[in-house]
Amino acid sequence: MLDSGALVIPVYFDVTPDDCESIDSGPFAEAFRKHYAQGRIDKEILQRWKEALKRVTLRPGKRLDDYNG
């Protein structure tokens, strides 16, 4: 999506941009491990997802916690 030239505005709900950057130890780590262990994704797709999350954190975004209290 980022390479397509489409407008991407990250919206963080119950996570922070830091959570998305630290995907090997943050809240995404367990979900990635489960998807991989269950054969839902292969190593290539897993790496692409991780790279995409890291890249999207470089863009300005909104945290819903800031609006929902």
C-alpha positions as CSV (number, residue, x, y, z in Angstrom):
1,M,0.0,0.0,0.0
2,L,2.8,2.4,0.8
3,D,4.4,1.8,-2.5
4,S,1.2,2.4,-4.5
5,G,1.2,6.1,-3.8
6,A,-2.1,5.8,-1.9
7,L,-2.6,8.1,1.1
8,V,-2.0,6.1,4.3
9,I,-2.9,7.5,7.7
10,P,-2.1,5.2,10.5
11,V,-4.8,5.0,13.2
12,Y,-3.6,3.4,16.5
13,F,-6.2,1.8,18.7
14,D,-5.0,0.2,21.9
15,V,-1.4,0.3,20.6
16,T,1.2,3.0,20.1
17,P,3.6,3.6,17.2
18,D,6.3,2.2,19.5
19,D,4.4,-1.1,19.7
20,C,4.4,-1.3,16.0
21,E,8.1,-0.7,15.8
22,S,9.0,-3.3,18.5
23,I,7.1,-6.1,16.8
24,D,9.5,-8.8,18.0
25,S,8.7,-8.1,21.6
26,G,5.6,-6.0,21.7
27,P,1.9,-6.9,21.5
28,F,2.2,-8.0,17.9
29,A,4.9,-10.6,18.6
30,E,2.5,-13.3,20.0
31,A,0.0,-12.8,17.2
32,F,2.8,-13.2,14.6
33,R,4.1,-16.3,16.3
34,K,0.7,-17.9,16.4
35,H,0.0,-17.2,12.7
36,Y,3.3,-18.6,11.7
37,A,3.1,-21.7,14.0
38,Q,-0.4,-22.5,12.7
39,G,0.8,-22.3,9.1
40,R,-1.5,-19.3,8.3
41,I,1.5,-17.4,6.9
42,D,4.9,-18.3,5.6
43,K,8.2,-16.6,6.5
44,E,8.1,-14.3,3.5
45,I,4.7,-12.9,4.3
46,L,5.6,-12.6,8.0
47,Q,8.7,-10.5,7.0
48,R,6.6,-8.3,4.7
49,W,4.0,-7.7,7.5
50,K,6.8,-6.7,9.9
51,E,8.4,-4.4,7.4
52,A,5.1,-2.8,6.6
53,L,4.4,-2.1,10.3
54,K,7.8,-0.6,10.8
55,R,7.4,1.6,7.7
56,V,3.9,2.9,8.6
57,T,5.2,4.2,12.0
58,L,7.3,6.7,10.1
59,R,4.1,8.4,8.9
60,P,2.1,10.9,10.9
61,G,-0.9,9.2,12.5
62,K,-3.6,9.5,15.1
63,R,-4.0,7.6,18.4
64,L,-7.7,7.0,19.2
65,D,-6.8,7.1,22.9
66,D,-6.2,10.8,22.4
67,Y,-9.9,11.2,21.4
68,N,-11.6,8.6,23.5
69,G,-9.9,9.3,26.8
